[in-house]
Amino acid sequence: MKKCLVLTTLCMLLVPALSMAQLTYQKDVRPIMEAKCSNCHGPQTPLVDEFKKDKDKFVKQNKGPRMDSYSLLLEFVKGKDAGAIMRRLDDGKSKDDKKPGNMYIYLGKDEEERQKNLKVFKEWVGSWNLKRKADLTPEESKKVTAPQ
């Protein structure tokens, strides 16, 4: 009985702490996206299918595919372009060539800020995987959470 009471008390204390610690798009990722990414991926930019049709034109204009909402960003996390956001924002530390993704530099004004913002993205995604959708196993896909 005493063990049960101790376990119940521990659960009651831990559950609120765990739910408060969960990162969400609205609370944690969206502010970073608005501050660091909206110039090139905001409402004035093309949707991904339009971007892909004339990529060179949009790149010359410093416009990437639009990612200014949860559903649009999710396409690059676990949708048809799954893993794209991870490959582009990754710092390269776990890769053999150590080369960061092409958007890593934009995560902050210095390495400290970039690492802090990358950590937010990694925790939000749930399972940071640089694979393309076709290469992800069903188990790997399930580990990508990215809560709204």
Secondary structure, 3 states (H helix, E strand, C coil): CHHHHHHHHHHHHHHHHHHHHCCCHHHHHHHHHHHHHHHHHCCCCCCHHHHHHCHHHHHHCCCCCCCCCHHHHHHHHCCCCCCHHHHHHCCCCCCCCCCCCCCHHHHCCCHHHHHHHHHHHHHHHCCCCCCCHHHCCHHHHHCCCCCC
